[in-house]
Amino acid sequence: MHHSTVETILSQTNSEIELLLCCARTKIEPEKADHIRELLAKNINWGKLIEMAQQQRVLPLLYSSLSRNFSDVVPKEILSKLRLDFLAQTRRSLLLSGELVRLLNLFAEAKISVLPFKGPVLAASAYGNLSLRQFSDLDILVHPQDVEKAKQVFVSQGYSQKIERIEVTEAQKAAFVRSQSIYKLVREAAYPFIHPETELVVELHWGVMPNYFSFPIDCEALWQDLEPVTIAGKSVPNLSPENMLLMLAGHGTKDCWTNLARICDVAELIRSYPQLNWEKLLEQARIKGGQRILFFGFDTSTKYFGNCFT
């Protein structure tokens, strides 16, 4: 199925898209707030706006901006609808965050080094609030030599591997799970696991970028440059902001920037880390042959969310 890029969608200028762009951020400047009030005075198609916010995965930001700053001009029934959706997403985010902490403790007991990325760690570090970033699963990186041990941790907790895109028999699936070397042939450099009771999905990675994608990120080097973040009172390892930006630019490009949330991630991360080492970041991109990938992410972020670099 064809997926439109976010730029294709946002090029269709109308009040709903403009309002969504103005609200999909954690900080609203006075001038932007005035413009939002002008937009809210128009005949907004609220059903269309809420549907777009859900599709673009920025509904928490829309609700937060409207409820904190414009509750006097937004219809009460709309705020109530947004609040219910926001609370449902928040419960999901907290459930995933709690599961992340639980899994990290289990990996520590098994003496397996793990590095979470995206998901709750990005929400905490870039947005400053777990409830403001919409995420639906967890991503955990391990060293390649620890893939099999990490698989056993998931299996011991009732998780099962999701085998997607191909039909396999139960015997074939069991052989796939038992294999200690087949991971080297997995294009996405990740195994997705799902828990049958909670339906939580956790992706076990041994690379942050797929093997087929021409933007190599040295995973071993990532472990040497960490900046911990606190989640549920626990200090959790996290990518440095420079490496996080490289990863976000790579993933955004790989997925053709299909939703607004990916651009928000770039903008909010830059806004949250004014001390970013730009010289180091640009040099890493140059070495990896990914300057255009990085610049496109910056340019798109600036286009929709203004200058986040000052």
C-alpha positions in Angstrom: 0.0 0.0 0.0 1.3 3.4 -0.9 2.1 5.8 2.0 2.1 9.5 1.3 4.9 11.5 2.7 4.0 14.0 5.4 5.0 16.8 3.0 2.4 15.7 0.5 -0.3 15.7 3.1 0.7 19.1 4.6 1.0 20.8 1.3 -2.8 20.7 1.1 -3.2 24.0 3.0 -6.3 24.4 5.1 -7.2 25.7 8.5 -7.2 22.2 10.1 -3.7 21.4 8.8 -2.4 24.8 9.8 -3.9 24.5 13.3 -2.4 21.0 13.7 1.1 22.3 12.8 0.8 25.2 15.2 -0.3 23.0 18.1 2.1 20.0 17.5 4.8 21.3 19.8 5.6 21.6 23.5 6.2 25.3 23.5 3.9 27.9 21.9 5.4 31.4 21.4 3.1 34.5 21.9 3.0 35.2 18.2 2.0 31.6 17.4 -0.6 31.7 20.1 -2.2 34.7 18.5 -2.3 32.9 15.2 -3.9 29.9 16.8 -6.7 32.0 18.2 -7.3 33.4 14.7 -7.6 29.9 13.3 -9.9 28.8 16.1 -12.3 31.6 15.3 -12.8 29.9 11.9 -15.2 27.1 11.2 -12.9 24.2 12.1 -13.8 20.7 11.0 -13.0 19.1 14.4 -13.6 15.6 13.2 -11.1 16.1 10.4 -8.6 17.7 12.7 -8.7 14.9 15.3 -8.5 12.2 12.6 -5.4 13.9 11.1 -3.8 14.2 14.6 -4.3 10.5 15.2 -3.0 9.5 11.8 0.1 11.8 12.2 0.6 10.5 15.8 0.6 13.9 17.4 -2.8 13.8 19.2 -1.2 14.2 22.7 0.5 17.4 21.5 -2.7 18.7 20.0 -4.7 18.1 23.2 -1.9 19.5 25.5 -1.7 22.7 23.5 -5.4 23.3 23.2 -6.3 22.4 26.8 -3.4 24.5 28.4 -3.8 27.6 26.3 -7.1 27.7 24.5 -9.7 25.9 26.5 -11.8 29.1 26.5 -12.4 29.0 22.8 -12.4 25.2 22.0 -15.8 23.6 22.2 -16.2 21.7 25.5 -17.3 18.5 23.8 -14.2 18.5 21.6 -11.9 19.0 24.6 -13.7 16.1 26.3 -13.2 13.9 23.3 -9.5 14.8 23.0 -9.0 14.3 26.8 -10.4 10.8 26.6 -8.1 9.9 23.7 -5.2 11.6 25.5 -5.8 9.6 28.7 -6.0 6.3 26.7 -2.7 7.1 25.0 -1.1 8.1 28.4 -2.2 4.8 30.0 -0.6 2.9 27.1 2.6 5.0 27.4 2.8 4.4 31.2 2.2 0.7 30.7 5.0 0.5 28.1 7.3 2.6 30.3 6.7 0.3 33.3 7.4 -2.7 31.1 10.6 -1.2 29.9 11.9 -0.7 33.5 10.8 -4.2 34.4 12.7 -5.7 31.4 15.8 -3.6 32.1 15.9 -5.1 35.6 15.6 -8.6 34.2 18.4 -7.9 31.7 20.6 -6.6 34.5 20.0 -9.8 36.4 21.0 -11.8 33.4 24.1 -9.6 33.0 23.0 -8.4 29.5 23.8 -4.8 28.5 20.9 -3.1 26.9 20.2 0.3 25.4 16.6 1.5 24.9 16.0 4.0 22.1 12.9 5.9 20.8 9.8 5.1 22.8 9.7 6.4 26.4 13.4 7.4 26.5 12.9 9.8 23.5 9.6 11.1 25.1 11.4 11.8 28.4 14.5 13.3 26.9 13.1 15.4 24.0 9.5 16.1 25.2 10.1 16.2 29.0 6.9 14.2 29.5 6.1 10.5 28.7 2.5 11.4 27.8 3.3 13.9 25.1 4.9 11.6 22.6 2.7 8.9 21.0 4.5 5.5 20.9 3.1 2.0 20.6 6.1 -0.3 21.3 9.5 -0.5 22.8 12.9 -0.7 21.1 15.9 -2.3 22.9 19.4 -2.6 21.5 21.8 -5.4 22.6 25.3 -6.4 21.4 25.1 -9.0 18.6 26.8 -11.6 20.9 23.9 -11.2 23.4 21.0 -11.7 21.0 20.4 -15.3 22.0 20.6 -14.6 25.7 18.2 -11.7 25.3 15.8 -13.9 23.3 15.7 -16.3 26.3 14.8 -13.4 28.7 11.8 -12.6 26.5 10.7 -16.2 26.2 11.0 -16.6 30.0 8.5 -13.8 30.4 5.9 -15.3 28.1 6.8 -13.3 25.0 6.7 -14.9 21.6 8.5 -13.9 18.4 6.4 -12.3 15.7 7.3 -13.7 12.3 5.9 -11.3 9.7 5.5 -11.1 6.0 5.8 -14.9 5.5 3.6 -17.8 6.4 5.4 -20.6 8.4 4.4 -23.8 10.1 4.7 -24.2 13.8 7.7 -26.5 13.3 9.4 -23.9 11.1 8.7 -21.1 13.6 10.2 -23.2 16.4 13.3 -23.9 14.3 13.6 -20.1 13.6 13.3 -19.3 17.3 15.9 -22.0 18.2 18.4 -20.8 15.6 21.5 -19.1 17.1 22.8 -17.6 13.8 19.7 -16.8 11.7 19.6 -13.3 13.1 22.5 -12.4 10.8 20.2 -12.8 7.8 17.4 -10.7 9.2 17.2 -7.5 7.1 15.7 -5.2 9.8 18.4 -6.2 12.4 15.6 -6.7 14.9 13.3 -9.4 16.3 9.8 -8.2 17.3 8.3 -9.9 20.4 4.7 -9.8 21.5 3.2 -10.7 24.9 0.0 -12.7 24.4 -1.7 -11.3 27.5 -0.8 -7.6 27.4 -0.3 -7.5 23.6 2.8 -5.3 24.3 5.3 -5.3 21.4 9.1 -5.1 22.1 11.6 -5.1 19.3 15.0 -6.6 20.1 17.6 -4.9 18.0 21.3 -5.6 17.3 21.5 -2.6 15.0 19.6 0.7 15.0 19.4 0.8 11.2 18.4 -2.1 8.9 21.2 -3.9 7.2 20.0 -2.9 3.7 19.9 0.8 4.4 22.8 2.9 3.2 23.3 5.0 6.3 25.5 2.9 8.6 25.5 3.7 12.3 28.3 2.0 14.3 26.3 0.5 17.1 29.3 -0.3 19.2 30.3 3.4 19.2 26.8 4.3 20.5 27.5 2.5 23.8 30.5 4.8 24.4 28.4 8.0 24.2 25.4 7.8 26.5 23.3 10.3 28.3 21.0 8.6 30.9 17.4 9.7 31.4 15.1 9.0 34.3 12.0 7.0 33.8 9.7 5.9 36.7 12.5 6.9 39.1 15.0 4.7 37.4 18.1 5.9 35.6 17.9 4.5 32.1 20.8 4.5 29.5 20.0 6.6 26.5 21.7 7.7 23.3 23.5 11.0 23.3 21.4 13.7 21.7 23.9 13.8 18.7 23.5 10.1 18.1 19.7 10.3 18.7 19.5 12.9 15.9 21.5 10.8 13.5 19.2 7.8 14.3 16.0 9.9 13.9 17.2 11.3 10.6 18.0 7.8 9.4 14.7 6.3 10.5 12.7 9.2 9.1 14.4 8.9 5.7 14.0 5.1 5.7 10.3 5.4 6.3 9.9 8.4 3.9 8.9 10.8 6.7 5.4 9.3 6.6 4.1 11.1 9.7 4.4 14.5 11.4 5.5 12.9 14.7 8.9 12.0 13.2 9.5 15.7 12.3 8.3 16.7 15.8 10.9 14.4 17.3 13.7 16.2 15.5 12.3 19.6 16.4 11.8 18.8 20.1 15.1 17.1 20.5 16.9 20.1 19.1 14.9 22.5 21.2 15.6 20.4 24.4 19.4 20.3 23.8 20.7 23.8 23.0 24.2 22.5 23.9 24.2 20.1 21.0 27.7 19.6 19.6 27.0 20.5 16.0 30.6 20.1 14.8 30.6 16.6 16.1 27.2 15.8 14.7 28.0 17.1 11.2 31.3 15.3 11.1 29.7 12.0 12.0 27.1 12.5 9.3 29.9 13.3 6.8 31.9 10.1 7.7 28.8 8.0 7.3 27.8 9.6 4.0 24.6 10.8 5.5 24.9 14.6 5.3 21.9 15.0 2.9 19.9 12.7 5.2 20.7 14.8 8.2 20.2 18.1 6.4 16.8 17.0 5.0 15.7 16.3 8.6 16.8 19.7 9.8 15.3 21.5 6.8 11.9 19.8 7.2 11.9 20.5 10.9 12.6 24.1 10.3 10.0 24.4 7.5 7.2 23.3 9.8 8.4 24.3 13.3 10.6 27.3 12.8 14.2 27.7 13.8 15.0 25.3 16.6 18.7 25.8 16.3 19.1 28.9 18.5 
